[in-house]
Amino acid sequence: MKTKNLILILFIISFFPLKAQNDTVNSKPKVGLVLSGGGAKGFAHIGALKVIDSLGIKIDYVAGTSMGAIIGSLYATGYSGKQLEAMFNTQDFDELINDNFPRASKPFYERENAEKYAVSLPFDNFKINLPSALSRGQNVYNLLYQLMLPVNDIRDFDKLPIPFFCIATDIETGESIIMDKGKLAEAVTASGALPSLFQPVIIDDKILIDGGVTNNFPVEELRAKGMDIIIGIDVQDDLKDKESLISALDILSQINNYRTINAMKNKIPLTDIYIKPDITNFSVISFNEGGDIIANGEAAARANMPKLLNIRNQQVSAFKRPLIKTLDSIKINSINIKGNERYTRSYLLGKLKFKEDENISYSDFKKGINSLIATNNFDTFRYYIEPSADNNGYNLLGKIKESETTTFLRLGVHYDGLYKSAALANLTKKRLLFNNDIASLDLILGDNSRYNFDYFIDKGYYISIGVKSMFNQFHKNINPLLALDEDSPLLTGLNKIDIQLEDFTNQFYVQTIFRKDFALRVGAEYKRLKITSETLFEEDQDDEVTFENTGYFSLFGNLKFDDYDDPYFPKKGFYFNGDFHLYLNASNFNPNFEEFSIAKADIGYAFSFSDNVALKTETSGGFKIGESSTTTLGFGLGGYANNYINNFSSFYGYDYLALSGDSFVKATFTLDYEIFKKHHMLLSANFANIDDGLFETGQFFSSPNYSGYAIGYSLETLIGPLEGKYTYSPDTGNGYWFFNLGFWF
């Protein structure tokens, strides 16, 4: 018996070393990856990840700060280095960082009132303030949330496909915060909220900013997670020498880098593989050089190939990352948004443009989110979707933060051949009388002083109410038929007449939005039109002749659709603007007035042949119905301007308002070649028929009687387009130069 027990004991003793040996053989090191912040220089992380993926190295934990947190979180979500490269190469970072929403997402009044200002500043209590940041970070959140939908329901970041944490900074205490729980997109947005560039992110009553302020390389925290091997990728700047410290920005950057560079002296030894890409020639905003930065990250990782292969050899088998896909459609069963105090639920739903229990594409879902934020009535919208209880669709939940800034001072400058030099000062007030109203006053001072006033109560899909008042004037040689009756004896021998035109227009209207993007306005208008000239004199007048000084009362309807991606240089989109005016009455300056109507429409379509070549096609037409003696509201063509009044429009090859008639049809084709970013070469051709009674004579659809061509150059600047165009018409053999500077107003 004793012999049997002894044999059993010896067997057990001999088994344990064998078992321990097998465990040692089968065990593999835990590999951690830490990614530093560095703005656009963080693209180098992607290049390094491509190399890590190509070797089949399995990463067990990812930590990052700022851009390192963004790329690291997406890697932890399941995206490969190659997928990340494809995503970032197609991303418009100007749009992403500056919170530029697609133009089609903006309300009509927001487009009209915002596409003519070079500067917009908060202006509360009669004091000009600076915004808390250049960007709200909403576009960054939108992008991250969409990409992170596959892990949308995970609140503990340890349960991600690769466990993850990132670093943010509590701006009130200066404390470094480890973000390892909560909503992933929100946490990462906080980690990358670079001060002055992005607004702080509020999570659990903490005001959080970029983690790089306190800990730009969280290697100690990653080691504490039990990692055996740590790969560190560092894209922080080195200290610059005196030859490189040229500007004030260079000096401020150097001062800011002291802390992080000194901290790295103690952090580098904590990594087992330290990868330092060459980012000397790049800055935190070198987003347009992403391809080169990725390549440098890849080269730096390959320089560490022996060490990386050693890690791979310690792992049991090569790791292949599964392909990850995002949602392409979504069913919204319910919508629950909190935080709105001044804006009603119906207002929010009207801006979202989708309804409960509706199946929509994720693209339309994103457009709805953009439409709500593009009103500029909200600072942030932190939303998330969760599966319904029956797993048949999703519930949209979110918290919106209403903007406290309601008054803005906006400025602009402009020059063109019609209105000449002008400076614009605008005062915009939101929530003036009601929670969802906006009032805007433009004062335009210059060679032809003008003003525009708009007041709009926005009810979204419901009936909205608007009031518009504007005064315009210009001094120009025009076709005399726009000022005189064709039977007037004053026409004898006149080809042009030098006139001063003043237009004072007031409108009251109601508006509704239907089919999501069409705006229909119906209203009443009072117009006071005055045309005088010093070219001709009558016996009883010493200085000027008055051709027109009449007040017109009319009813009007307007239908508008506009989804051009850019108001000046569209590369895609469709435009329609149809207008009908029924003139019912006129003041006693026009004693023989009889009712008449004017109908007109503009249609445009833009499409691209490539990334830098686009074609815009436009057709326009209009006609008068009824009484024909009132010529001053007729159609006039000629010149180049985007803000003509009444029934005047551009036509290349002819001077301003050189052609006139009570009906017209016009087609314009513009080829836009963007040679370099924001530098455009433009080739245009236009053709038209304009005369009295085109429909009656059949000339409306005949070959064009007038043609003109233009070649020009345009540069997009901070204050608007800088343009020079030479136009020529073979009909007359005459050529004209047109110059424009600044946004049109």
Buried (B, 14 or more C-beta within 10 A) or exposed (E): EEEEEEEEEEEEEEEEEEEEEEEEEEEBEBBBBBBBBBBBBBBBBBBBBBBBBBBEBBBBBBBBBBBBBBBBBBBBBBBBBBBBBEBBEEEEBEEBBBBEBBBBBBBBBBBBBBBBBBEBBBBEEEEEBEEBBBBBBBBBBBBBBBBBBBBBEBEEBEEBBBBBBBBBBBBEEEEBBBBBBBBBBBBBBBBBBBBEBBBBBBBEEBBBBBBBBBBBBBBEBBBEBEBBBBBBBBBBBEEBEEEEBEEEEEEEBBEEBEEBBEBBEEBBEBBBBBBBBEBEEBBBEBBEBBEBBBBBBBBBBBBBEEBBEEBBEBBEEEBEBEEBEEBEEBBBBEBEBEBBEBBBEEBBBBBBBBEBEBEBEBEBBBBBBBBBBBBBBBBBBBBBBEEBEEEEBBBBBBBBBBBEBBBBBBBBBBBBBBBBBBBBBBBBBBBBEEBBBBBBBBBBEBEBBBBBBBBBBBBBBEEBBBBBBBBBBBBBBBBBBBBBBEEBEBBEEBEBBEBBBBBBBBBBBBBBBEEBBBBBBBBEBBBBBBBBBEBBEEEEEEEBBEBBBBBBBBBBBBBBBBBBBBBBBBBBBBBBBBBBBBBBEBEEBBEEBEEBBBBBBBBBBBEBEEEBEBBBEBBBBBBBBEBBEBBBBBBBBBBBBBBBBBBBBBBBBBBBBBBBBBBBBBBBBBBBBBEEEEEBBBBBBBBBBBBBBBBEEEBBEEEBEBBBBBBBBBBBEEBBBBBBBBBBBEEEEBEBEBEBBBBBB
